[in-house]
Amino acid sequence: MQQDFTTSSDRQPSQERTQASREQLDAHVRDMIQWHFSPESGCPFWLEWQEKTGWDPRSEVRGYGDLVKFNLFEDDWLRGGPLQRWVPKAYSDRPVFVFETGGTTGIPKSRVNIEDFRIDYEIFSETLPEEHFPIGSNWLMLGPSGPRRLRLAVEHLAHLRGGICFCVDLDPRWVIKLIKKGWTDHLKAYQQHVIDQAVTVLSAGHDIKCLFTTPKLLEALSVSLEAAGSSIKETGITGIFSGGTEFTPQWYRFAVEELLDGVYMTPTYGNSLMGLAASKPFEPADAYKITYHAPQPRAVLSVVNFDDKEQLVEYGETGRIQLTTLTRELFIPRFLERDEGEREPPCHSYPWDGVSGVRPYHGFAKTTTVGVY
């Protein structure tokens, strides 16, 4: 379904658009189930799973609601190798990327990628207003480097829109070690090292107008520029997209009022498994509440009861965030994210459920290091 990103006085989608999105999702689920459990196209993992369980989902899964017949996906299945078990047979002759998700300590979760990271950001590109993210503009990717897809994805976004992407070196695993060891001075020095790279790029005459970064790094960049007598706006940046669990309504208001001086910023929520969930277009009536909508039908976010993972919570209620990924490269049903939030109704631009108030799941919060960068 083609999204409509125009503003509307009617903030809710029509029943027809909502029903059409459900039918599109059900059809997409059937297509993906046929693909991933076919001996000709499926990956070794799911074909072996099918043989062990003695169950053929192709005969029983007729829509998204039937995916409850799968047990919760175990994230340990994504740890370690061989990674080839996740490559669909139909893509066995294609070059494969590997991206890590999580894994700041121990063996990380990994996923194979062929074109998904490009497709995800091509979809996201359609949501970016050209007046703030001009076609042909150069970008700065001020975020994690290494075995994560952000660098390549943002670089592809810049290329897609006719620009060049500049990057910094940032190792979040080293940051977490510094935090856990309590080496505050080293942590501050490393953050400044990252920000110095960004300031150098921004001052080098590259005509950068678009930026990806995180809340902590955006704030640190603003402080560093202010100390040098400049500002985010004065660097020439006109559009920012940012994300992370620290992107709260309170921080959003602070950034708009204290850091940006009119520079446009849009919140996002994403990871290597889902792609990128864009945010509902800003409206003053929302009081800076941030609602994210997954890129359906390629990925679905739902908010489920903490005790009964088969039960959706009511709109406005709090629950655990559950992800289902449905692309030809990857099928992950009913994956429990490490986050919680509130279930939100469909909106004009996205005629399917959303989630707001994203934050670390309270069951893990005390043992999770957040705001790494």
FENQUIWO-V712047 format. One record per residue. RES is the residue in one small letter. OMEGA is omega in degrees with one decimal (none if undefined). Layout:
res,omega
RES,OMEGA
RES,OMEGA
//
This chain:
res,omega
m,178.5
q,178.5
q,177.4
d,-175.2
f,174.8
t,178.2
t,-178.8
s,176.6
s,174.9
d,-172.1
r,178.9
q,178.0
p,176.5
s,176.8
q,179.9
e,-179.4
r,178.3
t,179.2
q,179.1
a,179.4
s,178.0
r,179.1
e,177.3
q,179.1
l,-179.9
d,178.8
a,179.8
h,178.0
v,179.1
r,-179.7
d,-178.0
m,178.0
i,176.7
q,-177.6
w,-171.6
h,-179.6
f,173.3
s,178.5
p,-178.7
e,-172.4
s,-174.5
g,178.8
c,-178.5
p,-177.4
f,-174.9
w,177.4
l,176.2
e,176.8
w,179.9
q,-179.4
e,-178.8
k,-176.8
t,-177.8
g,-177.6
w,178.5
d,-178.4
p,-177.7
r,-177.9
s,-173.9
e,-177.0
v,-178.4
r,179.9
g,-175.8
y,-178.4
g,-179.2
d,-180.0
l,175.6
v,177.2
k,172.5
f,169.8
n,175.9
l,179.0
f,-179.9
e,-174.8
d,176.9
d,176.6
w,-178.1
l,-178.7
r,176.4
g,-173.6
g,0.0
p,-178.3
l,-179.1
q,-179.4
r,-179.8
w,-177.8
v,177.9
p,-179.2
k,-179.8
a,-178.3
y,-173.9
s,-179.7
d,-177.0
r,172.1
p,-175.1
v,170.8
f,170.5
v,178.4
f,179.3
e,177.1
t,-173.4
g,174.9
g,175.9
t,170.0
t,178.0
g,179.7
i,-177.2
p,168.7
k,-178.9
s,173.4
r,176.3
v,-177.9
n,177.7
i,177.0
e,-172.5
d,-176.7
f,176.5
r,-178.6
i,-179.4
d,-176.5
y,171.3
e,175.8
i,179.7
f,-179.2
s,-179.0
e,-178.7
t,-174.2
l,179.6
p,-174.7
e,-179.4
e,179.5
h,177.0
f,-171.8
p,174.6
i,-179.4
g,-177.8
s,176.4
n,-174.6
w,167.3
l,176.4
m,-178.4
l,-176.3
g,-173.9
p,176.7
s,179.6
g,-171.6
p,178.6
r,-171.4
r,-175.4
l,-175.9
r,-178.4
l,-177.8
a,179.1
v,177.2
e,176.9
h,177.3
l,178.0
a,179.5
h,-179.7
l,-177.8
r,171.8
g,-178.3
g,177.3
i,-179.2
c,174.0
f,-173.2
c,173.4
v,172.1
d,178.2
l,-178.9
d,-177.9
p,178.0
r,177.7
w,178.1
v,-179.8
i,176.9
k,178.6
l,179.8
i,-176.7
k,177.8
k,-179.4
g,-179.1
w,-172.9
t,-178.7
d,178.4
h,179.8
l,178.7
k,-179.8
a,-179.7
y,176.8
q,179.2
q,175.8
h,179.0
v,-179.0
i,177.8
d,177.0
q,-178.9
a,-179.7
v,178.6
t,179.1
v,-177.1
l,-177.8
s,-171.8
a,176.5
g,-177.7
h,177.3
d,179.7
i,-179.8
k,-174.2
c,-172.9
l,161.7
f,173.4
t,179.6
t,-179.5
p,-178.2
k,-177.9
l,177.2
l,178.9
e,179.2
a,177.4
l,179.8
s,179.9
v,-179.1
s,178.8
l,179.7
e,178.5
a,179.0
a,178.5
g,-179.0
s,-179.9
s,176.4
i,-177.3
k,-176.3
e,175.4
t,-178.1
g,178.8
i,-179.9
t,-178.8
g,-179.3
i,163.0
f,-170.4
s,-179.9
g,-178.7
g,-177.6
t,177.3
e,176.0
f,-179.2
t,174.7
p,-179.7
q,179.6
w,178.6
y,178.7
r,179.4
f,-178.5
a,-179.3
v,-174.3
e,-171.6
e,-171.2
l,-163.0
l,178.2
d,176.8
g,177.7
v,-176.6
y,175.9
m,177.1
t,178.8
p,175.7
t,178.2
y,-176.4
g,173.7
n,-174.7
s,-179.2
l,-173.8
m,-164.8
g,-174.5
l,174.4
a,178.4
a,-178.4
s,174.0
k,-179.9
p,-175.8
f,173.2
e,-179.1
p,-177.5
a,-178.5
d,178.7
a,176.5
y,173.4
k,-176.7
i,178.0
t,-178.7
y,176.5
h,-178.8
a,179.3
p,177.9
q,7.1
p,-177.1
r,177.0
a,-178.8
v,173.2
l,173.2
s,179.8
v,-171.3
v,179.0
n,-178.1
f,-175.2
d,-179.5
d,-172.4
k,176.7
e,-174.6
q,172.9
l,171.1
v,176.5
e,176.5
y,-179.6
g,-179.9
e,-175.5
t,176.7
g,178.2
r,178.9
i,-180.0
q,-177.3
l,167.7
t,179.9
t,-171.9
l,174.6
t,179.2
r,179.1
e,-171.8
l,172.9
f,177.0
i,179.7
p,167.7
r,177.6
f,179.6
l,176.1
e,177.2
r,-176.8
d,171.2
e,-179.5
g,-179.0
e,177.5
r,-179.0
e,-179.3
p,174.5
p,176.5
c,-175.0
h,-177.2
s,-176.4
y,-175.9
p,174.5
w,-174.5
d,174.1
g,178.0
v,178.1
s,176.9
g,-176.9
v,-178.4
r,-179.7
p,177.7
y,-172.6
h,178.0
g,179.1
f,-166.1
a,-176.4
k,-177.6
t,-177.4
t,174.8
t,-177.7
v,178.4
g,-175.7
v,179.9
y,none
//
